[in-house]
Amino acid sequence: MTEESKEAKPKAIADLCGEVCPMTFVKAKLHLERVAAGEVLELVLKDDEQLRSTAMSLKEEGHRIESVRQQDGRYHVLVRKGA
């Protein structure tokens, strides 16, 4: 048997570093519409403020944050789309 990967593989990646709130969340929702329920979308965000507000709003919408990692000064957030 194969062990399931600890980190989900994203179906798509959306770089939202050039956006400002609330457009970051709006664009994230538009990208989530392109993936099926249960699939994972990777969001690339520029700073703590973008991360906090977008993650909170996505959770309120019923989506799940799978992981957050920092790389090259950006946040890479894996979001599993809710039903």
C-alpha positions as CSV (number, residue, x, y, z in Angstrom):
1,M,0.0,0.0,0.0
2,T,1.1,3.6,-0.7
3,E,1.1,6.1,2.0
4,E,-0.9,9.3,1.3
5,S,1.3,12.4,0.9
6,K,1.3,14.6,3.9
7,E,0.8,17.7,1.7
8,A,-2.0,17.7,-0.8
9,K,-1.2,18.3,-4.4
10,P,-2.9,21.5,-5.8
11,K,-5.1,21.3,-8.8
12,A,-4.3,24.9,-9.6
13,I,-2.1,27.8,-8.4
14,A,-3.3,31.4,-8.1
15,D,-0.7,34.2,-7.4
16,L,-2.6,36.9,-5.6
17,C,0.4,39.0,-4.5
18,G,-0.6,41.9,-6.6
19,E,-4.1,42.2,-5.1
20,V,-5.2,44.2,-2.1
21,C,-8.0,43.3,0.3
22,P,-10.9,42.8,-0.2
23,M,-10.0,41.9,-3.8
24,T,-7.6,39.2,-2.6
25,F,-10.6,37.2,-1.2
26,V,-12.8,37.9,-4.2
27,K,-10.1,36.6,-6.6
28,A,-9.5,33.6,-4.4
29,K,-13.2,32.7,-4.6
30,L,-13.1,33.1,-8.4
31,H,-10.2,30.7,-8.6
32,L,-11.9,28.2,-6.2
33,E,-14.9,28.2,-8.6
34,R,-12.6,26.6,-11.2
35,V,-11.9,23.5,-9.0
36,A,-14.2,20.8,-7.9
37,A,-15.3,20.3,-4.3
38,G,-12.6,18.5,-2.3
39,E,-9.8,19.6,-4.7
40,V,-6.9,21.8,-3.5
41,L,-6.0,25.2,-4.8
42,E,-2.7,26.8,-3.9
43,L,-2.8,30.6,-3.2
44,V,0.4,32.6,-3.2
45,L,0.0,35.7,-0.9
46,K,2.4,38.5,-0.2
47,D,2.2,39.3,3.5
48,D,0.7,38.5,6.9
49,E,-2.3,40.8,6.4
50,Q,-3.3,39.1,3.2
51,L,-2.8,35.7,4.7
52,R,-4.9,36.4,7.9
53,S,-7.8,38.1,6.1
54,T,-8.0,35.7,3.2
55,A,-7.7,32.5,5.3
56,M,-10.3,33.7,7.8
57,S,-12.8,34.6,5.0
58,L,-12.2,31.3,3.2
59,K,-12.8,29.3,6.4
60,E,-16.1,31.2,7.0
61,E,-17.1,30.2,3.4
62,G,-16.6,26.5,4.4
63,H,-13.2,25.8,2.8
64,R,-10.3,24.3,4.7
65,I,-6.7,25.5,5.0
66,E,-4.5,22.4,4.5
67,S,-1.2,24.1,5.0
68,V,0.7,27.4,5.0
69,R,4.4,27.6,4.1
70,Q,6.7,30.5,3.5
71,Q,9.0,30.5,0.5
72,D,11.0,33.4,-1.0
73,G,9.1,36.0,1.1
74,R,5.7,34.8,0.1
75,Y,3.0,32.6,1.7
76,H,1.9,29.5,-0.1
77,V,-1.5,28.4,1.2
78,L,-3.2,25.1,0.2
79,V,-7.0,25.5,0.4
80,R,-9.3,22.5,0.1
81,K,-12.6,23.5,-1.5
82,G,-15.6,22.8,0.6
83,A,-18.9,21.5,-0.7
